[in-house]
Amino acid sequence: MALRNPRSGVEDRWYKTVTVVDPVTGEKSTKREKSKQFGKGKRWRGRYVDPNGVERSQAFATKIEAQKFLDGDVTTKVVTGTWVDPDRSGVLFKVVAEKWYSTKKLRKPKTVAGYRSLLDTLVLPRWGSLPLRDIEFEDVQEWIVTLSTSGSYRFAGRGLSASRVIQAYQVIDQILRFAIKAKRLAVNPAEELDLPQKSPAEKRYLTHLEVLRLAMAAGRFRPLVFSLAYTGIRFGEAVALKVCDIDLDAKRITVSRSATHVAGQGIVETDTKNHTRRRVPIPDFLVKELGKFVENRDPVALAFESRKSGHLPLGEFRWAFDLATAAAGLDGLVPHGLRHTAASLAIKAGANIKVVQKMLGHKTATLTLDLYGHLYDDDLNAVADALNLGAESAADQLRTEAENEDLEDTGPSDLPAVS
C-alpha cells in the first residue's frame, strides 16, 4: 500500500461542500449542505498524515482548538522530531519495562537481581498496567513522596529509606528514557523530580591498637581482619582471593575478582566493582601473618574459605566478627568499617590522595576526596603555618625599611606582630 504524503487540515464534520451542475447552462458551482454527521459528536476534526504516512485525526468542539492541535501538537513535533506514534505510546508500561530489563542481562548478577527486586516490589505494582502515555509528572512525584512516607504496596505504612526510594526512581527513569529512545515517548515525565536526601553515613576509623584487639578476638578470621584493615580491599574482593594472588616476595595482593551473594543464585564470582585489576601493598607484619596462613597451601585454592569450603559467606564471617567487636569493645562496627580504617591509617602514614585511590580501587581521585578528604585537615594547618611565616617575614622586612627611612606615619605597632 502506497504511503500518503505528509499534510494536515481542519475539516467541518457537520457540513460538506458539494458540486452543483446547472441543468440549462451546464456550469458548475459549489454549495454547502448538512452532512449525515450533522449535530452528532464534535463538529471539527483535525486531520494529518504522520511521518510514517498514516492518516490520523482527532475531533474538537471548535475550529480554533482543531487548528491549535495541528499547529502545535502535530506540526511542531514533526518538525522538531519529537512526534511519537500514538499507537506506540499506548503500550503498557510493564511491556516496555520487561524489554528494558532484558537489556541489562550483561550487567553483574547482583545488579540484575537488584533491578528485578525493584521492579517486582515497587515499580510494576504501581505503573505496570498503565499505558506509557498516561504516566504524568505529578503522579510520579506523588509516588516518590508516598514511598518515602508510607512505603510500598508490599510494605504499606512503613516509609522506605531515602536510598531505596532513589533506587526505585532510577529504575522508572531508566525505563522511560529507554521508551524515548525506542520512539514510544517524546519526553520523560519523570525528569527533575524532588527526591529524598540521603543522610551521610557516619564513618568509623579504628586506631592501630583497636585493629590489633579486634584481630586477636577474631579467632580464625584474624588474617582476614588484618587484611581488610591494612589493604582496604572490599570483603567481596577478599573472599575471591586465591593463594596465588598473595605475592609475599613482592609484598603485594592482586585484586581482580569479587564474590557476592545473589538472591536465588548463591555466591557468584565476577570481576571487580570498576572492572579493573589492581595490586595493593602489604605491610611487613602482614606479610609474616599471611606467610604462615598460606604456607603449604594449593596456589589455586581460595585464600579465605568457608568452614564447608568454597567462598566464605558474609553471614558466616559476620557472626564471628560481631562477637569479636563485642570482645574488643567496638560494638556497632561493621566489616566495611575496616575499609574506612585502611584509608584513614594510610592517610595518617602520609599517603597522598592518588595512592589511596589506587589502593582502594576507586574510579577517580575525586571520589576518594569526597569520602576521605576531611582526613587531610592537618595539612591545612601546615599551610596556615607556612602562610603565617611568610607574613611575619614580610612584616620584619617592612619594619626594617620603615626604620631606615625614618617614616613618621608608620610605626612598628601598625604592622603584624612577630612571635
Secondary structure, 3 states (H helix, E strand, C coil): CCCCCCCEEEEECCEEEEEEECCCCCCEEEEEEECCCCCCCCCEEEEEECCCCCEEEEEECCHHHHHHHHHHHHHHHHHHCCCCCHHHHCCEHHHHHHHHHHCCCCCCHHHHHHHHHHHHHHHHHHHCCCEHHHCCHHHHHHHHHHHHHCCCCCCCCCCCCHHHHHHHHHHHHHHHHHHHHCCCCCCCCCCCCCCCCCCCCCCCCCCHHHHHHHHHHCHHHHHHHHHHHHHCCCHHHHHCCEHHHEECCCCEEEECEEEEEECCCEEEEEECCCCCCEEEECCHHHHHHHHHHHCCCCCCCECCECCCCCECCHHHHHHHHHHHHHHCCCCCCCCCHHHHHHHHHHHHCCCCHHHHHHHHCCCCHHHHHHHHHHHHHHHHHHHHHHHHHHHHHHHHHHHHHHHHHCCCCCCHHHCCCCC
